[in-house]
Amino acid sequence: MDVAITKMSSKGQVVIPNEMRGDIHEGDKLLIIQNEGQLIMKKATKLDSNLKEDLEFARKTEMAWKRIEEGKGIKMDFDDFVDEMKKW
């Protein structure tokens, strides 16, 4: 999993960092899902087979954030976290 920080311009434009663009090209459509302060972005051309999977990931992410906000979160190192995410 890669992580980067970007910012939104005064015109509402957001730059996707170069190292994360991969197979995204000028003119490609992107789906953005907003859920209580979270944004999930995905190429629209890949939605057909993966949308259900992405929505389930968003649901599980929301559940995890709620647990953290309630003080029920747990700490673990990055590798353990990745292993745990693979189980879902």
C-alpha positions as CSV (number, residue, x, y, z in Angstrom):
1,M,0.0,0.0,0.0
2,D,1.3,3.4,-1.0
3,V,0.5,6.6,0.9
4,A,1.0,10.2,-0.3
5,I,-0.2,13.7,0.6
6,T,-1.7,16.2,-1.8
7,K,-3.8,19.3,-1.5
8,M,-6.9,20.8,-3.2
9,S,-6.5,24.1,-5.1
10,S,-8.9,27.0,-4.7
11,K,-10.6,25.7,-7.9
12,G,-11.3,22.3,-6.3
13,Q,-8.6,20.6,-8.3
14,V,-6.5,17.8,-6.6
15,V,-3.2,16.5,-8.0
16,I,-2.6,12.8,-8.0
17,P,1.0,12.4,-7.1
18,N,3.1,11.2,-10.1
19,E,4.2,8.0,-8.4
20,M,0.6,7.0,-7.9
21,R,-0.8,7.7,-11.3
22,G,0.2,4.3,-12.7
23,D,-2.2,3.5,-15.5
24,I,-4.3,6.6,-15.0
25,H,-4.2,8.8,-18.1
26,E,-5.5,12.2,-19.1
27,G,-9.2,12.0,-19.7
28,D,-9.8,8.9,-17.7
29,K,-12.9,9.0,-15.5
30,L,-12.5,8.4,-11.8
31,L,-15.1,7.4,-9.2
32,I,-14.9,9.2,-5.9
33,I,-16.9,7.9,-2.9
34,Q,-17.3,10.2,0.1
35,N,-18.2,8.8,3.4
36,E,-18.0,10.9,6.6
37,G,-14.8,12.7,5.7
38,Q,-13.2,9.8,3.8
39,L,-12.6,9.8,0.1
40,I,-12.0,6.7,-2.0
41,M,-10.9,7.1,-5.6
42,K,-11.0,4.4,-8.3
43,K,-10.8,4.4,-12.1
44,A,-14.3,4.2,-13.5
45,T,-13.3,1.8,-16.2
46,K,-12.5,-0.8,-13.6
47,L,-15.9,-0.5,-11.8
48,D,-17.8,-3.4,-13.3
49,S,-16.2,-6.3,-11.5
50,N,-14.7,-4.4,-8.5
51,L,-17.4,-2.0,-7.4
52,K,-19.0,-4.4,-4.9
53,E,-15.6,-5.2,-3.5
54,D,-14.7,-1.5,-3.1
55,L,-18.0,-0.7,-1.4
56,E,-17.4,-3.5,1.1
57,F,-13.9,-2.2,1.7
58,A,-15.4,1.3,2.3
59,R,-18.0,-0.2,4.7
60,K,-15.3,-2.0,6.7
61,T,-13.1,1.1,6.8
62,E,-16.1,3.1,8.2
63,M,-16.6,0.4,10.9
64,A,-13.0,0.5,11.8
65,W,-13.0,4.3,12.1
66,K,-16.1,4.1,14.4
67,R,-14.3,1.6,16.6
68,I,-11.2,3.9,16.8
69,E,-13.4,6.9,17.7
70,E,-15.1,4.9,20.4
71,G,-11.7,4.1,21.9
72,K,-11.9,0.4,20.9
73,G,-9.0,0.5,18.4
74,I,-5.9,-1.6,18.7
75,K,-2.3,-0.8,17.9
76,M,-0.2,-3.0,15.7
77,D,2.8,-2.7,13.5
78,F,2.4,-2.2,9.7
79,D,3.1,-5.8,8.7
80,D,0.6,-7.2,11.1
81,F,-1.9,-4.6,9.9
82,V,-1.4,-5.7,6.3
83,D,-1.8,-9.4,7.2
84,E,-5.0,-8.5,9.1
85,M,-6.4,-6.6,6.1
86,K,-5.8,-9.6,3.8
87,K,-8.1,-11.7,6.0
88,W,-11.1,-9.3,5.2
